[in-house]
Amino acid sequence: MELNILMDTIMKKIFSIALCLLMLLGLSSCAEWLDVNTDPDSPSNKSATVDNRLPWIQYYYMYGWGTANTRTSAIVQMVTTASRTAAIGLQANWNPAQGIATTVYQNFFLGAACNVPDLFEKAEKEGAYHYMGAALTVKAMGFIMMVDLYGEMPYSDAVGANYAPYYDNGDVIYHGCLEDLDKAIEYFKMTQEPGATPLADGDTWCGGDPQAWIRLCYGLKARWLNNLTKTGEFNADAVLAALEQGPTSNAQNVTMRHYNVATAGTCFTVGDAYGPNTTWDSFGWGAAQRLNRYYVNLLTNFKGTGVEDPRANKLIPSGMYKVVLNADGSIRSYEWLRDCGVDNQNPDDIMPANRVVNGNLNNYLNLASADVSKTYTGSNILKYYNSVDDFIKAVNKYYSEENVTISRSGDDVTLVYHPGAMYVNDVNPLYVEDIKYINVKADALFETYGLAENDENTYYCNGAHGSRSPAGKIGFVVGTGAFYTRPTSNSYIMTYPEMCFIKAEILFNKGDKSGAYNAYINGIKAHFELMNQKLTEWKGAGYCTTAKGFDVSFAYAPIPQNEIDAYMRSAAVKQSAGELTLSDIMMQKYIAMGPDMQKYNDVRKYNYWRDGVYTQMKEPAYRTATGFDADASKQTHYMRRWQQSSHETNYNSTNVNASYEQYSNYVKFSTDVIALAPQVWSIPVWWDME
């Protein structure tokens, strides 16, 4: 409780700082003319205190990390989007575009990395050793994030006066970051000098606890060393040794708390509000994101076992449907529809082709306040359905007789949507079923006009957000949001469940199946516990009932222990060490990590489905990109890295091209400007190279 109060105090302190202060903090290290500014209300890199600078470095790293989480989760088939041509849709369909690279790049370099040297120098002068350790830790986290995404990156020369810095190879960056972690650990073990600023004054992650930072450092070492299994540097015992000093229970998880605030400053890089979860900003803010059916199937039919995971209602959004209104427009009756996930791989049962191949999903629904008639012609229906009868069958599945009246004339079908029905304002029959794809959106007070601080369900419809939409005015829940991507969801920076699954993986690969099994079971149980800690908090704060009085406890309340016990005895969980496979370990870890870019590292390490680890995964049906090898046995068949940001290709092209020239014998670049060649996306990063 004391830690939560402390974190609240720090976050409120952050929210109170003016935007101009942040812009100066973000830019001061990159512009010498700001050095003349000594106004304490508008600090420069000379006058900004360590406790004011660290939380901004933490925030901007986290914003880049949150964006990376979403966009890499699209690659590994957790999330997709309504549009095939939007950034996340392109990633989900393996049709990558350079534009996805910018947000992560600019938030880390402009908001975080350029401030680290000044923080370190200022902390060193006052003997604030713990701030020096924090600076090195976040620096290492950011550069590892960059190399895991881009492969090579300015590092040794990244933050300084050279505006065209040279590129370091990935192994150089990894080694440098691991050395920084070792230095950071030493600083955290030191006693600060008398009068030095306490770490608690500016730390939004660990509440100023040096021991928590040390556990974070060791957890990071375990994670990063475990990425190296394809290299000659891999040392399983070193990973196990690091795990022993990382988090050993959920009480030692390193998390960043977030807030659903009615007023807030906005970050200068992208204009989003401070306060809400940084993954929410890219995953749950807009109305376009949808879960991928591959991920939904893990929770509803794990590896074909037919077992439904008790975490499903918390991790998958649900929305009201079959709603009937009273004469005054209030809701009389309704049912809940849980998202089925967009199948990016296979055709639906009653459609001859994959839904995504047929076209974009509809981005928002309309709420009928009076009867609305739509006629769908037979010729259009038969473009997308096996028969007109199948189309009518689909309508009957998602609408009740009180919602919709169906009439048929030959092959033409007319639907009259009655008040309370959600419908797509288009006569294309392709969109009629799109209500089954519940968006992952979660409303916030500040940016999406939420109804209440403890109501993060979405009410987006008729193109309007939250309290401004017809759904919001009557309390029609269009979606409940998802556990990891609501405004007040925690950011899980380092967790005990991850440590368990790393241990299970290492021991399994060493041949210790008994030890691997114990760690695997502990990892699953620990993830249930992690979720229930937050769900209990939400329940206590009134999240189980919406602002308009509707019960959403199935999405927000803790998971009952009897359901957890039943799942642990089910076919979804191996019941003995002899049955355990590496696939079981890694796919349970896939669930437990949520939208975390480490999943992209894991999936690449085991070559997606090629090595038999991520079963039932296939390449997206709507894959049109060039530059990838057609042979699925080749590494270059898969999404292996990100192309460099346009900031680099526009202003540092010589060094970008030089960094790629080393791969000229590995891939054949199809453009003269190799930095923009589509083949870049298929080049493994240094630790992924076979």
ABEGO torsion letter per residue (X at the ends): XAAAAAAAAAAAAAAABBAAAAAAAAAAAABAAAAABABAABBBAAABBAAAAAAAAAAAAAAAAAAAAAAAAAAAGABBBABAABAAAAAAAGBBBAAAAAAAAAAAAAAAAAAAAAAAAAAAAAGBAAAAAAAAAAAAAAAAAAAAAAGBBBAAAABBABABBBBBBAAAAAAAAAAAAAAAAAAAABBBBBGBBBAAAABAAAGGBAAAAAAAAAAAAAAAAAAAAABAABBAAAAAAAAAABBABAAABBBBBBBBBABBBBBAAAGBBBGBBAAAAAAAABAABBBBAAAAAAAABBGGAGBBBAAAAAABBBBBBGBBBBAAGBBABBBBBBBAEBBAABBBAABABBAAAAEBBBABBBBBABBBBBBBBAAAAAAABABAAAAAAAAAAABBAAABBBBBBEABBBBBBBBGBBBBBBABAAAAAAAABBBABBBBAAAAGBABAABABBABBGGBBEAABAAAAAGBBABAEBAAABAABBBBABBAAAAAAAAAAAAAAAGBAAAAAAAAAAAAAAAAAAAAAAAAAAAAAGAABBAAGBBAAAAABBBBAAAAAAAAABAABBABAAABBAAAAAAAAAAAAEBBAAAAAAAAAAGEAAAGABBGBBBBABBABBGBBABAABAAABBABBBBBAAAAAAAAAAAAAAAAAAAAABBBABABAAABAAAAABBBAAABX
